[in-house]
Each structure stands twice: as C-alpha cells, then as structure tokens.
Amino acid sequence: MSNINLNHTVTDQITSAEARVLDAIDEAVLVETLVTMLQIPSVTGTAAESDMQAWQARLLAEIGFEVDHWKLDLDELAVHPDFPGTEAPRTEGYGTVGILGSGKTPALILQGHIDVVPTGDLNNWEDRNPWSGAIKNNAVHGRGACDMKAGVAANLAVARALVSSEVKLKKPFAVHTVVSEEDGGLGAFATMLRGHRGEAAVISEPTSGRIVVANAGALTFELRVHGLATHASSRLAGHSAIDAFLPIYAAIANLERARNVRADKLFDGNPLPYPISIGILRSGDWVTSVPDLLVAEGRLGVILDEDPAAARAAFQHAISVACQKDPWLNDHPVTLTWPGGQFASGRIDTGHSLVQEVTDVISLIEKRDASIGAAPYGSDLRLYAGMGGIPTLHYGPGDVRLAHGPREQVDITELINTTRSLALLAARRCGVYL
C-alpha cells in the first residue's frame, strides 16, 4: 500500500457543533445495530436481503430521514446496455436511500451493501452458527460482520448522531444501502439510474485502516472444454476434457503473470493486483467414463483504467492461441462466455479534496497517518464514480482477509474509531452548526 505524501496541514480545530455530533454517537447502540443486522441472513438474492432493506428504510424514516425505498424492475435493468450482471438467482430487489437536510445535492453519501455471501460448510463455524452476531474478544463475529455490515452499522450510527445532536446542516447528508454488490452491483446500478447523486461518497467497505482510492475490476467468465467420452478401461480411445483443459489452464497462468508485470504504484506491496482465478471446476458424470466436458468458471482481474472490452479481448486471445497450438483443441475449440458479474475498475484522483478530508479526520480522531492505495477487487465505487460522476473512495472497518470465511469478524474498537472519523467527515462536508 502506497504512502502518498499529500503535503497538507491538518485542521486540528474541532468546532462545538462537530464535537456535539461526535458526542452523540452511541457506541452501545452501534454494536447492537451490527448484531441485529448479522442475525438477518441476507444472502445475495434471498428474501432476507429484501427484509434487510425494509429494515434499513424503517430505521432511517424513524430517525427523521426522507426515505426513498423502491422495488427494482429486474426485467428493465437486465436489458439496459450497461447492466452489470448478476450471479445469484433473484426474484426481487429493493433500493433504499435516506436523505437528511434541505437542498438539492447531498454533500456526502455514506454507502454500503447489505447482502452477504453464503456461509459455506457450517461445520467450519464456531457453534455451527454464522448468524449469531456473537461478541468475543472485543470483536463481533458472523457472516457479514466484516463485509460489510460493520460499515453499514457505522453509516447508520453517523445518521443517528447527526439527528440526535440536534445540529443544523448547511448541505444535506445521505445514506445509501444497496443489494447485489457481491454478484455485480445491481443495487448500486439501480440507485444511479434512479437519479440519486451527491458531491462525494464514501463506501464503508473494510479497508484495514487504509484509504482505498481505486479498485481493480473483475469479470466473470465461463469456459467449456470438450472431450470425447469412452469407457475408462479404453481411455486412449477417447480424449478426456480434463486433459484438454490443462494447456488452457497453463495459458491462463501465463496471461496472469504478463498482466501483473507493471502494476499501478497504488498497489505497492501487493504481488498480485490483477489475479485470474478459477473458482468452480466441473467435469465428468460417471466414475468409469472418460469425461466429455469440463466447465470452468472464474474471474478475470481488470487493470486500473482498462476498458473491460480490452480485458475480455486479451483473455479471448490467450485462449485462442492455446487452442491453435494444441491438436485436439484446434479441432475442438474452447467456448468462452461472460456470464455473471462484470466489474469495471474505478478510481478517484488522489488530489481530490475528499481524499484530503478523509486523511484529516483520521489524523484527528484516530491519531495516525492513513496509507492510501488500491484494492484488487471490484466494488460499487466504479458505478458511483463512472455512472454517477460522484468522487468516491472506500474507508470502513474490518480486514478484508477475514471476509467470506468462517472466521469473519470485526474489531469493536476499530468499528468505533472508524465511525467517529466518518461522523466528523459528514459534519465537515455538510457544514454542521448550532
């Protein structure tokens, strides 16, 4: 992670109105809110995801926000030329936006997704319960604790503090909660199409104390490799689709190495910012048959500022060349398609005032210098920055290395400190006064 020198002077004066907002943060309610959210199993595409959005809308309305809560038109979104793709089966989805204060454009949006990935094998979880929200060793545990219900809880705590402090806002403040981030960003896509905008946005994804100003992209692909079935005892009379896949797998590894030779300096310290990964591999339907089909599904990392079409073309070329070099594949070429989530890359200029402002509040509240860099995964940042034209960055509680796994958790002290930094940022951007 690059430690970029912004050459700034931190404003060390916290006004009485800003102090009132900070004092209004209820730390106990912050943790209770996170535990409550963890107990709602809002896996992407499930009914609980909709329940969570309705819960968010009710809470924001109860504390005094003007709320837009709407049902997504899935058919209309699917035929849009910029549709970001989805992977989980879905019959419905909802958007939720809350706005506090008068004025046309919020000075700051705090955004977070409420959907989580599936739990995996329950035997890998303590007490076989990923939805407990258990508090142990100063951490809250459970699926989504890190990615990213802690960030959403922080956003809601800032919203509550702005209301309960009874300060006035020169410019409005907004909270966005979205669905389907984990499989493409449909919720953020719909929110941008709905017309919700802001002067700046912070997505409170887990950043381990860093300020993430750029995201690599990720494109889901599917490869279908054909073989020739025969009885296993006469294997040489056929051609295993698994054997046919091996030169393709080698070509993918070579392409990955080539695409990571010169990474952006924002990825300093990351040995693989643009990974190409096979996540699902299926082949064969009978033990004593040579398999005639292998299906490989994975994700292709998109280089910062790279057109996704160019990334797809590079991948297609590597597969085509591998097929041409192999006698079997030359006659039986691999089929490549691009289903599922399609994340472009995205970034904010490191010289933008928002980066400066987040750096300043971290220095004041958390008494440290925050490093600035990029993340190797796709996110809603590219939709807010690209579609919405909203300067956007990531800053939120949690360590992404704990996300999507059975040890998922967030440190409570980090959660509180990050919430306080986001609250001061909101107070300053929105111009609170008494």
C-alpha positions as CSV (number, residue, x, y, z in Angstrom):
1,M,0.0,0.0,0.0
2,S,1.5,3.3,-1.1
3,N,2.1,6.0,1.5
4,I,1.4,9.0,-0.7
5,N,2.5,12.4,0.7
6,L,-0.4,14.8,0.3
7,N,1.6,17.7,1.7
8,H,-1.2,19.0,3.9
9,T,-1.7,20.8,7.2
10,V,-4.3,19.1,9.4
11,T,-7.0,21.3,10.7
12,D,-6.8,20.5,14.4
13,Q,-9.8,22.6,15.5
14,I,-13.0,20.7,16.1
15,T,-15.9,23.1,16.3
16,S,-18.5,22.9,19.1
17,A,-21.1,21.6,16.5
18,E,-18.8,18.9,15.3
19,A,-18.0,17.9,18.9
20,R,-21.7,17.6,19.6
21,V,-22.0,15.2,16.7
22,L,-19.1,13.1,18.0
23,D,-20.6,13.1,21.5
24,A,-23.9,11.9,20.1
25,I,-22.5,8.6,18.8
26,D,-24.0,5.9,20.9
27,E,-21.3,3.2,20.9
28,A,-23.6,0.6,22.6
29,V,-26.3,1.1,20.0
30,L,-23.7,0.9,17.2
31,V,-22.7,-2.6,18.3
32,E,-26.3,-3.6,19.0
33,T,-27.2,-2.5,15.5
34,L,-24.5,-4.6,14.0
35,V,-25.5,-7.7,16.0
36,T,-29.1,-7.2,14.9
37,M,-28.1,-7.0,11.2
38,L,-25.9,-10.1,11.5
39,Q,-28.9,-12.0,12.7
40,I,-30.7,-11.3,9.4
41,P,-29.3,-13.9,6.9
42,S,-29.3,-11.5,4.0
43,V,-27.5,-13.7,1.4
44,T,-27.5,-12.2,-2.1
45,G,-30.7,-12.8,-3.9
46,T,-32.7,-14.2,-0.9
47,A,-35.9,-12.9,0.7
48,A,-33.8,-11.9,3.8
49,E,-31.9,-9.4,1.6
50,S,-35.3,-7.7,1.0
51,D,-36.1,-7.9,4.7
52,M,-32.8,-6.1,5.5
53,Q,-33.6,-3.3,3.0
54,A,-37.0,-2.8,4.5
55,W,-35.4,-2.7,8.0
56,Q,-32.9,-0.1,6.8
57,A,-35.8,2.0,5.3
58,R,-37.8,1.9,8.5
59,L,-34.9,2.8,10.7
60,L,-33.9,5.8,8.6
61,A,-37.5,7.0,8.5
62,E,-37.9,6.7,12.2
63,I,-35.0,8.9,13.0
64,G,-36.2,11.6,10.6
65,F,-34.7,11.0,7.2
66,E,-36.6,11.4,4.0
67,V,-36.6,7.9,2.6
68,D,-36.8,6.5,-1.0
69,H,-37.5,2.8,-0.8
70,W,-38.4,1.2,-4.1
71,K,-38.7,-2.2,-5.8
72,L,-36.2,-2.8,-8.6
73,D,-37.6,-3.5,-12.0
74,L,-35.4,-6.5,-12.7
75,D,-36.6,-7.0,-16.3
76,E,-35.9,-3.4,-17.2
77,L,-32.5,-3.4,-15.5
78,A,-31.5,-6.7,-17.3
79,V,-31.9,-5.2,-20.8
80,H,-30.1,-2.0,-20.0
81,P,-26.9,-1.8,-22.2
82,D,-24.7,-1.2,-19.1
83,F,-26.3,-4.0,-17.0
84,P,-23.5,-5.1,-14.6
85,G,-24.6,-8.7,-14.5
86,T,-25.7,-11.0,-11.6
87,E,-24.8,-14.5,-10.5
88,A,-27.2,-15.4,-7.7
89,P,-30.8,-16.3,-8.7
90,R,-33.1,-13.3,-7.9
91,T,-36.8,-12.7,-8.0
92,E,-36.8,-9.2,-6.4
93,G,-34.6,-6.5,-5.0
94,Y,-35.1,-3.1,-3.3
95,G,-33.2,0.2,-3.1
96,T,-33.0,2.3,0.0
97,V,-31.8,5.9,0.2
98,G,-32.2,8.2,3.1
99,I,-31.6,12.0,3.0
100,L,-31.3,14.4,5.9
101,G,-31.5,18.2,5.4
102,S,-32.7,20.5,2.7
103,G,-31.1,21.2,-0.6
104,K,-30.8,19.5,-4.0
105,T,-27.5,17.6,-3.7
106,P,-26.1,15.8,-0.6
107,A,-22.6,17.0,0.3
108,L,-21.8,13.4,1.4
109,I,-23.1,10.0,0.7
110,L,-22.2,7.1,3.0
111,Q,-22.9,3.9,1.1
112,G,-22.9,0.2,2.0
113,H,-24.3,-3.1,0.7
114,I,-26.4,-5.3,3.0
115,D,-26.1,-8.5,1.0
116,V,-23.6,-11.2,2.1
117,V,-22.1,-14.3,0.5
118,P,-23.3,-17.9,1.5
119,T,-21.9,-19.4,4.7
120,G,-20.2,-22.5,3.2
121,D,-19.8,-25.6,5.4
122,L,-21.5,-24.9,8.8
123,N,-19.1,-27.2,10.5
124,N,-16.3,-24.7,9.9
125,W,-18.1,-22.1,12.0
126,E,-17.9,-22.0,15.8
127,D,-21.2,-23.5,17.2
128,R,-22.2,-24.0,13.6
129,N,-24.0,-20.7,13.7
130,P,-22.8,-18.0,11.3
131,W,-25.7,-15.7,12.1
132,S,-25.2,-15.4,15.9
133,G,-23.5,-12.0,16.0
134,A,-21.6,-13.3,19.0
135,I,-19.3,-10.9,20.8
136,K,-16.0,-12.4,21.8
137,N,-12.5,-10.9,22.5
138,N,-13.7,-7.4,21.6
139,A,-15.0,-8.5,18.2
140,V,-18.4,-9.1,16.7
141,H,-18.5,-12.4,14.8
142,G,-20.6,-13.7,12.0
143,R,-21.3,-13.8,8.2
144,G,-21.2,-10.2,7.0
145,A,-19.5,-8.8,10.2
146,C,-16.6,-7.6,8.1
147,D,-18.1,-7.5,4.6
148,M,-19.8,-5.2,5.1
149,K,-22.5,-4.9,7.8
150,A,-20.0,-3.2,10.2
151,G,-19.6,-0.4,7.6
152,V,-23.4,-0.2,7.2
153,A,-23.8,0.0,11.0
154,A,-21.2,2.8,11.1
155,N,-23.1,4.7,8.4
156,L,-26.4,4.4,10.4
157,A,-24.6,5.5,13.6
158,V,-23.4,8.6,11.8
159,A,-27.0,9.2,10.6
160,R,-28.3,8.9,14.2
161,A,-25.7,11.2,15.6
162,L,-26.5,13.9,13.1
163,V,-30.1,13.8,14.2
164,S,-29.7,13.3,17.9
165,S,-27.1,16.0,18.2
166,E,-29.7,18.5,17.0
167,V,-27.2,20.3,14.9
168,K,-28.2,22.1,11.7
169,L,-26.8,21.2,8.3
170,K,-25.8,23.7,5.6
171,K,-26.0,20.9,3.0
172,P,-27.9,17.6,3.1
173,F,-26.4,14.2,4.0
174,A,-27.4,10.9,2.5
175,V,-27.2,7.2,3.4
176,H,-27.5,4.6,0.6
177,T,-27.9,0.9,1.2
178,V,-27.8,-1.4,-1.7
179,V,-28.3,-5.1,-2.7
180,S,-26.5,-7.4,-5.0
181,E,-23.0,-5.9,-4.6
182,E,-21.5,-9.4,-4.1
183,D,-22.6,-10.5,-7.6
184,G,-22.2,-7.5,-9.8
185,G,-23.5,-4.3,-8.2
186,L,-27.1,-4.4,-9.4
187,G,-28.3,-2.3,-6.4
188,A,-25.8,0.5,-6.9
189,F,-26.6,0.4,-10.7
190,A,-30.3,0.8,-9.9
191,T,-29.6,3.6,-7.4
192,M,-27.6,5.5,-10.0
193,L,-30.3,5.0,-12.6
194,R,-32.8,6.3,-10.0
195,G,-31.0,9.6,-10.1
196,H,-29.6,9.7,-6.6
197,R,-26.4,11.8,-6.6
198,G,-24.0,13.6,-4.2
199,E,-21.0,15.8,-4.2
200,A,-18.9,12.9,-2.8
201,A,-19.3,9.4,-1.5
202,V,-17.5,7.1,0.9
203,I,-18.2,3.4,0.7
204,S,-17.5,1.9,4.1
205,E,-16.1,-1.4,2.8
206,P,-13.5,-3.0,5.1
207,T,-10.1,-1.3,4.4
208,S,-8.0,-2.2,7.5
209,G,-7.4,1.5,8.3
210,R,-6.4,2.4,4.8
211,I,-8.0,4.9,2.4
212,V,-8.8,2.9,-0.8
213,V,-8.9,5.3,-3.8
214,A,-9.0,2.7,-6.6
215,N,-10.4,-0.7,-7.4
216,A,-9.3,-3.2,-10.0
217,G,-12.2,-4.7,-11.9
218,A,-13.3,-8.4,-12.1
219,L,-15.1,-10.1,-15.0
220,T,-16.8,-13.4,-14.5
221,F,-16.1,-15.9,-17.3
222,E,-17.1,-19.5,-18.2
223,L,-15.0,-21.9,-20.3
224,R,-16.5,-25.0,-21.8
225,V,-13.8,-27.5,-22.8
226,H,-14.9,-30.5,-24.9
227,G,-13.5,-34.1,-24.9
228,L,-14.5,-37.4,-26.3
229,A,-16.2,-39.9,-23.9
230,T,-15.4,-43.6,-23.8
231,H,-15.2,-46.3,-21.2
232,A,-12.4,-45.7,-18.7
233,S,-10.8,-49.1,-19.5
234,S,-10.2,-47.9,-23.1
235,R,-9.2,-44.4,-22.1
236,L,-7.0,-43.9,-25.2
237,A,-10.0,-44.4,-27.5
238,G,-11.4,-41.1,-26.2
239,H,-10.0,-37.7,-25.0
240,S,-10.5,-36.5,-21.5
241,A,-11.9,-33.0,-21.2
242,I,-9.7,-32.6,-18.1
243,D,-6.6,-33.3,-20.2
244,A,-7.8,-30.9,-22.8
245,F,-8.1,-28.2,-20.2
246,L,-4.5,-28.4,-19.0
247,P,-3.0,-26.3,-21.8
248,I,-5.8,-23.7,-21.3
249,Y,-5.0,-23.6,-17.5
250,A,-1.3,-23.0,-18.3
251,A,-2.2,-20.2,-20.8
252,I,-4.3,-18.5,-18.1
253,A,-1.4,-18.7,-15.7
254,N,1.0,-17.1,-18.3
255,L,-1.6,-14.4,-19.0
256,E,-1.9,-13.6,-15.3
257,R,1.9,-13.2,-15.0
258,A,2.0,-10.9,-18.0
259,R,-0.8,-8.7,-16.8
260,N,0.8,-8.2,-13.4
261,V,4.3,-7.2,-14.5
262,R,3.8,-3.4,-14.2
263,A,1.1,-2.6,-11.7
264,D,0.0,0.9,-10.7
265,K,2.0,2.3,-7.8
266,L,-1.2,2.4,-5.7
267,F,-0.8,-1.4,-5.5
268,D,2.7,-1.1,-3.9
269,G,3.3,-4.2,-1.8
270,N,0.6,-6.3,-3.5
271,P,2.2,-9.1,-5.5
272,L,-0.9,-9.9,-7.5
273,P,-3.3,-6.9,-8.0
274,Y,-4.9,-8.4,-11.1
275,P,-5.5,-12.1,-10.4
276,I,-7.2,-14.6,-12.7
277,S,-8.8,-17.3,-10.7
278,I,-10.8,-20.4,-11.4
279,G,-13.5,-20.7,-8.7
280,I,-15.6,-23.6,-10.0
281,L,-14.5,-26.6,-12.0
282,R,-16.9,-29.3,-13.1
283,S,-16.2,-32.4,-15.2
284,G,-17.5,-35.9,-15.6
285,D,-20.7,-37.7,-14.7
286,W,-19.6,-41.3,-14.2
287,V,-16.5,-42.8,-12.5
288,T,-15.8,-45.3,-15.3
289,S,-16.3,-42.8,-18.1
290,V,-13.8,-40.5,-19.7
291,P,-15.4,-37.0,-19.3
292,D,-16.5,-35.3,-22.5
293,L,-17.0,-31.9,-21.0
294,L,-15.2,-29.6,-18.5
295,V,-16.8,-26.4,-17.3
296,A,-14.5,-23.8,-15.6
297,E,-15.9,-20.6,-14.1
298,G,-13.7,-17.9,-12.8
299,R,-12.9,-14.2,-12.7
300,L,-10.5,-12.1,-14.7
301,G,-8.9,-9.1,-13.0
302,V,-9.3,-5.8,-14.8
303,I,-6.3,-3.5,-14.8
304,L,-6.9,0.1,-13.5
305,D,-8.3,2.3,-16.3
306,E,-8.5,-0.7,-18.6
307,D,-11.6,-0.9,-20.8
308,P,-13.4,-4.2,-19.8
309,A,-13.8,-5.0,-23.5
310,A,-10.0,-4.9,-23.9
311,A,-9.6,-7.2,-20.9
312,R,-12.0,-9.7,-22.4
313,A,-10.2,-9.4,-25.8
314,A,-6.8,-10.2,-24.1
315,F,-8.3,-13.2,-22.4
316,Q,-10.0,-14.4,-25.5
317,H,-6.7,-14.1,-27.5
318,A,-4.8,-16.1,-24.9
319,I,-7.4,-18.9,-25.1
320,S,-7.5,-18.8,-28.9
321,V,-3.7,-19.1,-29.2
322,A,-3.6,-22.0,-26.7
323,C,-6.3,-23.8,-28.8
324,Q,-4.4,-23.2,-32.0
325,K,-1.2,-24.8,-30.5
326,D,-2.9,-27.9,-29.3
327,P,-4.0,-30.5,-31.9
328,W,-7.2,-31.5,-30.0
329,L,-8.2,-28.0,-29.1
330,N,-7.5,-26.8,-32.6
331,D,-10.3,-29.1,-33.8
332,H,-12.4,-28.7,-30.7
333,P,-12.0,-25.0,-29.7
334,V,-13.0,-23.9,-26.2
335,T,-16.2,-21.9,-25.8
336,L,-15.8,-18.7,-23.8
337,T,-18.8,-16.7,-22.4
338,W,-19.1,-13.9,-19.9
339,P,-22.0,-14.6,-17.5
340,G,-22.3,-13.2,-14.0
341,G,-20.9,-10.0,-12.5
342,Q,-18.9,-7.6,-14.7
343,F,-16.9,-5.2,-12.5
344,A,-15.0,-2.4,-14.3
345,S,-12.2,-0.7,-12.5
346,G,-12.6,2.7,-10.8
347,R,-10.7,5.4,-9.0
348,I,-10.7,8.8,-7.6
349,D,-7.9,11.3,-8.2
350,T,-5.6,11.2,-5.2
351,G,-5.5,15.0,-5.4
352,H,-9.3,15.3,-4.9
353,S,-10.3,17.2,-1.8
354,L,-12.3,14.2,-0.4
355,V,-9.0,12.2,0.0
356,Q,-7.5,15.2,1.9
357,E,-10.6,15.5,4.1
358,V,-10.7,11.8,5.0
359,T,-6.9,11.9,5.7
360,D,-7.5,14.8,8.0
361,V,-10.3,13.3,10.1
362,I,-8.4,10.1,10.5
363,S,-5.5,12.0,11.8
364,L,-7.7,14.0,14.2
365,I,-9.9,11.2,15.5
366,E,-7.6,8.1,15.3
367,K,-4.3,9.9,15.9
368,R,-2.5,8.3,13.0
369,D,-1.5,8.7,9.3
370,A,-3.6,6.6,7.0
371,S,-1.9,5.0,4.0
372,I,-3.5,5.4,0.5
373,G,-3.8,2.7,-2.1
374,A,-5.9,0.4,-4.2
375,A,-7.8,-2.8,-3.8
376,P,-7.6,-5.8,-6.1
377,Y,-11.3,-6.5,-6.1
378,G,-14.3,-4.9,-7.9
379,S,-16.8,-2.8,-6.0
380,D,-19.6,-0.3,-6.3
381,L,-17.0,2.5,-6.5
382,R,-16.8,2.2,-10.3
383,L,-20.6,2.7,-10.6
384,Y,-20.8,5.8,-8.3
385,A,-17.7,7.3,-10.0
386,G,-18.5,6.2,-13.5
387,M,-22.3,6.3,-13.9
388,G,-22.9,8.9,-11.3
389,G,-19.9,11.1,-11.7
390,I,-19.5,11.1,-7.9
391,P,-16.0,11.3,-6.5
392,T,-15.9,8.1,-4.4
393,L,-13.5,6.2,-2.2
394,H,-13.5,3.4,0.4
395,Y,-12.9,3.8,4.1
396,G,-14.5,1.4,6.6
397,P,-14.0,-1.0,9.5
398,G,-12.7,-4.5,9.1
399,D,-10.0,-6.6,7.5
400,V,-11.0,-8.0,4.1
401,R,-8.8,-11.1,4.7
402,L,-11.5,-12.2,7.1
403,A,-14.3,-11.6,4.7
404,H,-16.1,-14.5,3.0
405,G,-14.7,-17.0,5.5
406,P,-15.8,-18.8,8.7
407,R,-13.6,-16.6,10.9
408,E,-15.4,-13.4,9.7
409,Q,-15.4,-10.7,12.4
410,V,-14.8,-7.0,13.1
411,D,-12.9,-5.5,16.0
412,I,-15.2,-3.3,18.1
413,T,-12.6,-0.6,18.8
414,E,-11.8,-0.3,15.1
415,L,-15.6,-0.1,14.4
416,I,-16.0,2.8,16.9
417,N,-12.9,4.7,15.7
418,T,-13.9,4.4,12.1
419,T,-17.5,5.5,12.9
420,R,-16.2,8.6,14.6
421,S,-14.0,9.5,11.7
422,L,-16.9,9.1,9.3
423,A,-19.0,11.3,11.6
424,L,-16.5,14.1,11.6
425,L,-16.2,13.8,7.8
426,A,-20.0,14.1,7.5
427,A,-20.2,17.0,9.9
428,R,-17.5,18.9,8.0
429,R,-18.8,18.2,4.5
430,C,-22.3,19.0,5.4
431,G,-21.4,22.1,7.4
432,V,-23.0,21.5,10.7
433,Y,-23.7,24.4,13.0
434,L,-25.7,25.1,16.2
